[in-house]
C-alpha cells in the first residue's frame, strides 16, 4: 500500500491538486478528505518548486536541443 499526503483546493466540482499526483492512469485510490484551517494552509508552490518536485532527468543541454531530444530533429533537418 502506498500512502501520499496531498494538498488540494475544491473548486466546487473537483479537487485541484497543489502538486502532480504520482500515479498511473486508471489506478484506483481511496480518498479521505480532511478540511484544514486557514492557518494550516501552505503557501502555493512556485513553478520552479513544482518543476523540481517532479525530479525530471535530462541531458545538460536539454533546453538548447529540445527539438532534437523530443522529435529527433537536428538543425540540418530544418534547412
C-alpha positions as CSV (number, residue, x, y, z in Angstrom):
1,X,0.0,0.0,0.0
2,X,1.3,3.4,-1.0
3,X,0.4,6.4,1.1
4,X,0.7,10.0,-0.2
5,X,-0.4,13.2,1.6
6,X,-1.6,15.9,-0.8
7,X,-2.9,19.4,-0.5
8,X,-5.8,20.5,-2.8
9,X,-8.5,23.1,-3.3
10,X,-12.1,22.1,-4.1
11,X,-13.3,24.4,-6.9
12,X,-17.0,23.4,-6.5
13,X,-16.7,20.5,-8.9
14,X,-13.4,18.8,-8.4
15,X,-10.3,18.8,-6.2
16,X,-7.4,20.7,-7.8
17,X,-4.1,19.3,-6.5
18,X,-1.3,21.6,-5.5
19,X,1.3,19.2,-7.0
20,X,1.1,16.5,-9.6
21,X,0.0,13.1,-8.4
22,X,2.5,10.2,-8.9
23,X,0.0,7.6,-10.1
24,X,-0.6,5.7,-13.3
25,X,-3.8,6.5,-15.2
26,X,-6.6,4.1,-14.2
27,X,-5.1,3.4,-10.7
28,X,-7.9,3.1,-8.1
29,X,-7.4,5.1,-4.9
30,X,-9.2,5.8,-1.7
31,X,-9.6,9.4,-0.7
32,X,-10.1,10.7,2.8
33,X,-11.0,14.4,2.9
34,X,-9.9,16.5,5.9
35,X,-10.6,20.2,5.9
36,X,-7.7,22.4,7.0
37,X,-7.8,25.6,8.9
38,X,-6.7,28.7,7.0
39,X,-3.7,29.0,9.4
40,X,-2.6,25.5,8.3
41,X,-2.7,26.2,4.5
42,X,0.7,26.3,3.0
43,X,1.6,29.0,0.5
44,X,1.3,27.9,-3.1
45,X,4.5,26.4,-4.6
46,X,6.3,28.4,-7.3
47,X,6.7,26.9,-10.8
48,X,10.3,26.2,-10.0
49,X,9.4,24.3,-6.8
50,X,6.8,22.3,-8.7
51,X,9.3,21.5,-11.5
52,X,11.9,20.4,-9.0
53,X,9.5,18.2,-7.2
54,X,8.9,16.2,-10.5
55,X,12.6,15.1,-10.3
56,X,12.9,15.1,-14.1
57,X,16.1,13.7,-15.6
58,X,17.6,15.1,-18.8
59,X,20.8,15.9,-20.6
60,X,22.7,19.1,-19.6
61,X,21.9,20.7,-22.9
62,X,18.2,19.8,-22.8
63,X,16.9,23.3,-23.2
64,X,19.2,24.1,-26.1
65,X,18.4,21.0,-28.1
66,X,14.8,20.4,-27.0
67,X,13.6,19.6,-30.6
68,X,16.3,17.1,-31.1
69,X,15.5,15.3,-27.9
70,X,11.8,15.4,-28.4
71,X,11.5,14.8,-32.1
72,X,14.9,13.6,-33.2
73,X,15.4,16.7,-35.3
74,X,18.7,18.5,-35.9
75,X,19.3,22.0,-37.3
76,X,20.2,20.4,-40.7
77,X,16.7,18.8,-40.8
78,X,15.1,22.2,-40.6
79,X,17.0,23.8,-43.5
